[in-house]
Amino acid sequence: MNYSSNHDPLHGVTLKTIVTRLQEKYGWQGLADRIRINCFSHDPSIQSSLKFLRKTPWARKKVEALYIRTKWPALTQEQSPVKKPVTDSKSEAKPSSKPSSKPSSEPKSQPNPEPNKKNVVSSPWADAANNRSKK
């Protein structure tokens, strides 16, 4: 069996999106009435709520459960809270058929000027190896 879709309703939805959308729908007082945690009732802000919810698993579970229970209107693709991968328009460009005018960074291989002779590297180690093989 191949399960290609994720059945998690929160898949791809960030905690910031959850808190922001709940706050827009219910307001801070409405959130405090539904979930009794101080980050919604005493000097609430998105940032302070995120900080508290990231450190407090039981509170985060309550907020995520409220988000799942809440009936949301259908979203268009642009409004979707799920992050889409960013595509680079340059990387999707089709390669052109004409050759590039930029010089290649790879050095061009030079043909051996004397095909019957091997290219020999001159170094003390190479010379020693060549001398041993001739004996």
KAJOHU-V395812 format. One record per residue. N is the residue number from 0. PHI is phi in radians with two decimals (NA if undefined). Layout:
# KAJOHU-V395812
n & phi
N & PHI
N & PHI
This chain:
# KAJOHU-V395812
n & phi
0 & NA
1 & -2.05
2 & -1.73
3 & -1.53
4 & -1.82
5 & -1.57
6 & -1.62
7 & -1.36
8 & -1.19
9 & -1.73
10 & -1.04
11 & 1.46
12 & -1.75
13 & -1.38
14 & -1.09
15 & -1.08
16 & -1.12
17 & -1.06
18 & -1.12
19 & -1.07
20 & -1.18
21 & -1.13
22 & -1.14
23 & -1.15
24 & -1.38
25 & -1.82
26 & 1.39
27 & -1.14
28 & -1.16
29 & -1.11
30 & -1.16
31 & -1.13
32 & -1.22
33 & -1.43
34 & -2.24
35 & -1.46
36 & -2.32
37 & -1.14
38 & -1.15
39 & -1.70
40 & -1.91
41 & -1.98
42 & 0.87
43 & -1.31
44 & -2.70
45 & -1.05
46 & -1.12
47 & -1.19
48 & -1.16
49 & -1.08
50 & -1.07
51 & -1.16
52 & -1.17
53 & -1.24
54 & -1.66
55 & -2.20
56 & -1.03
57 & -1.15
58 & -1.25
59 & -1.09
60 & -1.08
61 & -1.16
62 & -1.16
63 & -1.12
64 & -1.14
65 & -1.10
66 & -1.07
67 & -1.20
68 & -1.23
69 & -1.21
70 & -1.48
71 & -1.86
72 & -1.17
73 & -1.07
74 & -1.75
75 & -1.39
76 & -1.04
77 & -1.23
78 & -1.54
79 & -1.04
80 & -1.31
81 & -1.33
82 & -1.31
83 & -1.66
84 & -1.14
85 & -1.44
86 & -1.88
87 & -1.58
88 & -1.15
89 & -1.23
90 & -1.28
91 & -1.61
92 & -1.15
93 & -1.29
94 & -1.21
95 & -1.43
96 & -1.50
97 & -1.49
98 & -1.17
99 & -1.32
100 & -1.52
101 & -1.33
102 & -1.26
103 & -1.29
104 & -1.38
105 & -1.41
106 & -1.23
107 & -1.33
108 & -1.32
109 & -1.61
110 & -1.18
111 & -1.18
112 & -1.14
113 & -2.14
114 & -1.08
115 & -1.45
116 & -1.82
117 & -1.46
118 & -1.32
119 & -1.92
120 & -1.55
121 & -1.72
122 & -2.76
123 & -1.02
124 & -1.27
125 & -1.19
126 & -1.10
127 & -1.13
128 & -1.17
129 & -1.15
130 & -1.15
131 & -1.18
132 & -1.28
133 & -1.41
134 & -1.29
